[in-house]
């Protein structure tokens, strides 16, 4: 792969400072002017200036511009810093924010991170990856958009052996570096807890199980747990058409309410996503029932309240470990070092306020 555009521009400006084109204290052309002069995008010129600032070669002042700091302190043999692209679906209070924080903290002194959000839209994911590749990133960490199949662009990068790590997605038969939560063990831990409390009629609430293989993996874990323990979870109690973060809340809560009224024997709910747990809690309230008294509820992830106690009993995904492991794996690939291909991170069962904590009579 040819040298990245931003690195070419970075080195050109650095050389101009060395040969006196730009002297100490002088202002360097703006991002827009550099982009126009060198025929690159503004994001490319911005990154080149950020790299110069990171090395202490220039100072950037909001509203004023970029100025040469001290041309005599430049090390002509210094190597430019690696840049990775981070493509995420979203950052919410219950999932994503801590992953980004972990990646940025782990990247300090090792590489720079350029973040793009796709909001779960495959077309935006494709556009983000295309833009980052044109920008010239040295590697990619991608949280694929929610779709049944992984994108063709990601597959092309894997086949071409470009350094890429996919988070929360695996494809059978493809040798692809991936880091993910161990969903099977997490579901098992959740069901162990609910059955320990004495629940036999458990509702599984989820978006379409075909929307991505994380949900599919979780559903298969329920079936496997049932087979291993000889416990029959009736499929009629499953509701797998809930749109937790993309539907109309009022309609989705009513959908769950109708389900609970249709099957009054349901005594516990396992929501595969936190937004669905919020809808389920509202449906229970509308049924004039009480959470953790009439119906127990568990889910994946649940942000703590102001006083630290999570509202829902949940399987907490280890976001810090996911972020750090994804970046460590990518750096190994970028350095052509040995890297484990499929890494699973354990989730932890956290008891919150949505389960009664004692066996059902």
C-alpha positions in Angstrom: 0.0 0.0 0.0 1.4 3.5 -1.0 2.3 5.9 1.7 -0.8 7.6 3.3 -1.8 11.0 2.0 -1.8 12.5 5.4 1.7 11.2 6.0 2.9 12.7 2.7 1.5 16.1 3.6 2.9 15.8 7.2 6.4 15.2 5.8 6.1 17.9 3.2 5.1 20.6 5.8 7.8 19.3 8.2 10.4 19.6 5.4 9.1 23.1 4.7 9.7 24.1 8.3 13.2 22.5 8.3 14.3 24.4 5.1 12.9 27.7 6.5 9.8 28.1 4.3 8.0 28.4 7.6 10.0 29.9 10.4 9.5 29.8 14.1 6.4 31.7 15.1 5.1 31.9 11.5 1.6 30.8 10.7 1.1 27.7 8.5 -1.7 27.7 5.9 -5.1 26.6 7.2 -6.6 23.1 6.8 -8.7 24.4 3.9 -5.8 26.1 2.1 -3.5 23.1 2.5 -6.3 20.8 1.2 -6.7 23.0 -1.9 -3.0 23.5 -2.5 -2.2 19.8 -2.3 -5.4 18.4 -3.8 -6.4 16.4 -0.7 -9.4 16.4 1.6 -9.7 18.7 4.6 -9.7 15.6 6.9 -6.2 14.7 5.4 -4.8 18.2 6.0 -6.3 18.2 9.5 -4.7 14.9 10.4 -1.3 16.1 9.1 -1.4 19.2 11.3 -2.6 17.2 14.3 0.5 14.9 13.9 2.8 17.9 13.7 1.2 19.3 16.8 1.5 15.9 18.6 5.3 16.0 17.9 5.5 19.6 19.3 6.5 21.0 16.0 3.5 23.3 15.7 1.0 24.9 18.0 -2.7 25.0 17.1 -4.9 27.8 18.4 -8.7 27.7 18.0 -9.8 30.7 16.0 -6.2 31.8 15.2 -4.6 29.1 13.2 -1.5 26.9 13.3 2.0 28.3 14.1 5.5 26.9 14.0 6.6 26.2 17.5 10.4 25.8 17.2 12.0 24.6 14.0 15.3 23.9 15.7 13.7 21.1 17.9 12.6 18.9 14.9 14.2 15.5 14.7 14.5 14.8 11.0 14.6 11.0 11.7 11.5 10.9 13.8 8.9 8.4 12.4 5.3 9.4 11.9 2.7 7.9 14.2 0.5 5.1 13.1 -3.2 6.0 12.6 -6.1 3.5 13.0 -9.7 3.9 12.0 -12.4 3.0 14.6 -15.8 2.3 13.0 -18.6 2.0 15.6 -22.4 1.7 15.4 -23.0 4.2 18.2 -21.9 5.3 21.7 -24.6 5.1 24.3 -24.7 5.2 28.1 -25.1 1.4 28.3 -22.7 0.3 25.6 -19.9 1.8 23.5 -18.6 4.8 25.4 -16.3 2.8 27.7 -15.0 0.9 24.7 -13.9 4.1 23.0 -12.3 5.4 26.2 -10.4 2.2 26.6 -9.1 2.3 23.0 -8.0 5.9 23.3 -6.3 5.3 26.6 -4.5 2.2 25.3 -3.5 4.1 22.1 -1.7 6.8 24.0 1.9 6.9 22.7 1.2 4.0 20.3 -1.1 5.4 17.6 -3.7 7.9 16.8 -7.4 7.1 16.5 -10.0 8.4 14.0 -13.6 7.6 15.0 -16.5 7.2 12.7 -20.1 6.3 13.7 -22.5 4.4 11.4 -25.7 4.3 13.6 -26.3 0.7 12.4 -26.7 1.7 8.8 -24.8 -0.6 6.4 -24.4 2.2 3.8 -22.9 4.5 6.4 -20.5 1.7 7.4 -19.4 1.2 3.8 -18.9 5.0 3.4 -16.9 5.3 6.7 -14.6 2.5 5.8 -14.1 3.8 2.2 -13.3 7.3 3.6 -10.8 6.0 6.2 -9.1 3.8 3.6 -8.7 6.8 1.3 -7.4 8.8 4.2 -4.7 6.2 4.6 -5.2 4.6 8.0 -2.8 1.8 8.9 -5.5 -0.5 10.4 -9.2 -0.7 11.2 -11.3 -1.8 14.2 -14.9 -2.3 13.0 -18.1 -2.9 14.9 -20.2 -4.0 12.0 -23.6 -2.5 11.4 -26.6 -4.7 12.3 -27.2 -6.9 9.3 -27.4 -10.6 8.6 -24.2 -10.7 6.5 -20.9 -8.9 7.0 -20.2 -6.3 4.4 -18.4 -7.0 1.1 -15.9 -4.2 1.8 -14.8 -5.8 5.1 -14.5 -9.2 3.4 -12.3 -7.6 0.7 -10.0 -6.1 3.4 -9.8 -9.4 5.2 -8.9 -11.3 1.9 -6.3 -8.7 1.0 -4.8 -9.2 4.5 -5.2 -5.5 5.5 -4.9 -5.2 9.3 -8.5 -5.3 10.5 -10.2 -6.5 13.7 -13.9 -7.0 13.8 -15.7 -6.7 17.2 -18.8 -8.7 18.1 -19.0 -10.6 14.8 -17.5 -13.8 13.5 -17.9 -15.5 10.1 -17.5 -19.3 10.0 -14.9 -20.4 7.5 -13.2 -17.0 7.2 -9.8 -16.4 8.9 -10.6 -13.1 10.4 -9.4 -11.5 13.6 -12.3 -10.9 16.0 -12.9 -9.9 19.6 -16.3 -10.5 21.1 -18.2 -11.1 24.3 -18.7 -14.8 25.1 -22.5 -14.6 24.6 -23.0 -18.3 25.2 -21.6 -18.3 28.6 -23.3 -15.0 29.4 -26.7 -16.3 28.5 -26.0 -19.5 30.4 -25.2 -17.4 33.5 -28.4 -15.4 33.2 -30.5 -18.5 32.8 -28.8 -20.2 35.6 -29.7 -17.3 37.9 -33.4 -17.2 36.7 -33.8 -21.0 37.1 -32.1 -20.9 40.5 -34.9 -18.4 41.5 -37.4 -21.0 40.4 -38.6 -19.6 37.1 -40.0 -22.0 34.6 -41.9 -19.7 32.3 -39.3 -17.3 30.9 -40.0 -14.8 28.1 -37.1 -14.1 25.7 -37.3 -10.6 24.2 -35.1 -9.7 21.2 -35.0 -7.9 17.9 -35.1 -10.3 14.9 -32.7 -13.1 15.5 -31.5 -12.8 11.9 -30.5 -9.2 12.3 -27.0 -10.1 13.4 -25.1 -13.2 14.6 -24.7 -11.8 18.2 -28.5 -12.2 18.7 -28.4 -15.5 16.9 -25.6 -16.8 19.2 -27.6 -15.7 22.3 -30.7 -17.5 21.1 -28.8 -20.7 20.3 -27.4 -20.5 23.9 -30.9 -20.5 25.3 -31.7 -23.7 23.3 -28.4 -25.3 24.3 -29.0 -24.5 28.0 -32.5 -26.0 27.7 -31.1 -29.2 26.2 -28.3 -29.5 28.7 -30.5 -29.0 31.7 -33.6 -30.7 30.5 -35.6 -27.5 31.0 -38.2 -26.7 28.4 -38.5 -23.1 27.5 -41.6 -22.7 25.4 -41.0 -20.9 22.1 -44.5 -19.3 22.4 -43.0 -17.2 25.2 -40.3 -15.8 22.9 -41.0 -12.4 21.3 -38.3 -11.7 18.7 -39.7 -8.7 16.8 -38.9 -5.9 19.3 -37.2 -2.7 18.0 -35.6 -1.5 21.2 -33.6 1.5 19.8 -35.1 2.0 16.4 -38.9 1.6 16.9 -41.6 3.8 18.3 -41.3 3.3 22.1 -45.1 3.5 22.7 -45.8 0.8 20.0 -43.0 -1.5 21.2 -44.1 -1.3 24.9 -47.6 -2.1 23.9 -46.4 -5.1 21.9 -44.7 -6.5 25.0 -47.7 -5.7 27.1 -50.0 -7.7 24.7 -47.5 -10.6 24.9 -47.5 -10.6 28.7 -51.3 -10.5 28.8 -51.5 -13.4 26.3 -49.2 -15.5 28.4 -49.9 -14.6 32.1 -47.9 -17.5 33.3 -44.6 -15.7 32.4 -42.8 -14.9 35.6 -39.4 -13.7 34.2 -38.1 -11.9 31.2 -34.7 -12.1 29.6 -34.2 -9.1 27.3 -31.3 -9.5 24.9 -30.7 -5.7 24.7 -30.9 -3.0 27.3 -33.3 -0.7 25.4 -35.7 -3.7 25.3 -35.4 -4.1 29.0 -36.6 -0.5 29.4 -39.6 -1.2 27.2 -40.4 -4.4 29.2 -40.2 -2.5 32.5 -42.8 0.0 31.1 -45.0 -2.9 29.9 -44.9 -4.5 33.3 -45.9 -1.1 34.9 -48.8 -0.8 32.5 -50.0 -4.2 33.5 -50.3 -2.9 37.1 -47.6 -5.3 38.1 -44.3 -4.7 39.9 -40.8 -5.4 38.7 -39.0 -7.8 41.0 -42.2 -8.6 42.8 -44.5 -10.0 40.1 -42.0 -10.4 37.3 -38.2 -10.6 37.3 -36.2 -9.0 34.5 -32.6 -9.4 33.3 -30.8 -8.1 30.3 -27.5 -7.4 28.7 -25.8 -4.2 30.1 -27.4 -1.6 32.3 -25.9 1.7 33.2 -25.8 2.5 37.0 -28.1 5.0 38.5 -26.9 8.2 40.2 -26.3 6.2 43.4 -24.4 3.4 41.7 -27.0 0.6 41.8 -27.9 -0.6 38.3 -31.7 -0.6 37.7 -31.6 -4.1 36.1 -30.0 -7.4 36.9 -27.8 -7.8 33.9 -24.9 -9.4 32.1 -22.2 -6.7 32.0 -20.0 -6.9 29.0 -16.4 -6.0 29.8 -16.1 -3.0 27.5 -12.6 -2.1 28.8 -11.3 -5.5 27.9 -13.0 -5.5 24.5 -11.5 -2.2 23.6 -8.0 -2.9 24.8 -7.9 -6.4 23.3 -9.2 -5.2 20.0 -6.5 -2.5 19.7 -3.7 -4.8 21.0 -4.7 -7.4 18.4 -4.7 -4.8 15.7 -1.3 -3.5 16.6 0.0 -7.0 16.5 -1.4 -7.4 13.0 0.0 -4.1 11.9 3.4 -5.1 13.2 3.1 -8.5 11.4 3.3 -10.3 14.8 1.3 -13.3 15.8 -2.2 -12.5 16.9 -5.0 -14.8 18.1 -7.9 -14.8 15.6 -11.0 -15.3 17.7 -11.0 -13.9 21.2 -13.9 -14.2 23.6 -14.3 -11.9 26.6 -16.4 -13.1 29.6 -19.4 -11.0 30.8 -20.3 -10.7 34.5 -23.7 -11.2 36.1 -24.6 -8.1 38.1 -27.6 -8.3 40.4 -29.6 -5.2 40.3 -33.1 -4.0 41.3 -35.1 -6.0 38.7 -35.0 -9.4 40.4 -36.3 -10.4 43.7 -33.2 -12.2 45.0 -35.2 -15.1 46.4 -36.8 -18.2 45.0 -40.2 -18.0 43.4 -42.9 -19.7 45.6 
